[in-house]
Amino acid sequence: MDAKPAGHVELHSTDPERTKQFLGGMFELRFRQEADGSILFGAPGYTGSIMRVKKVPSDVAPRLHVTVPEIAPYLARAEALGGRVLVRRREIPKLGHFAKVADPDGNVIELIEPLKKLGPAR
């Protein structure tokens, strides 16, 4: 049996509506309020939920990895939405670049900017 990547991520938040606004401002996501107070979100290929907590435990916070076409606009968006830039754009040799931002509760999102394909060699 082949292993499959997880298809859902759960974020902890002291203010789920604020986290929803942050994620919605960063990425094109759909949201749905659940009866238990959680907020489900998704985009093609993945889903997640935002769960209310009194304090976000740093030792269990998940990390989101999101592929983006270019990192710079997402760093500016994160700061404008109340987040922080943790790591500015850095190279991943032969793969592309990455950066890390945190939402207002400290959940870490790693942005991945893959190398642009140059087309077939001639």
Helices and strands as residue ranges (DSSP letters): E 8-13, H 16-26, E 30-33, E 39-43, E 46-52, E 63-67, H 72-80, E 84-92, E 96-102, E 108-114
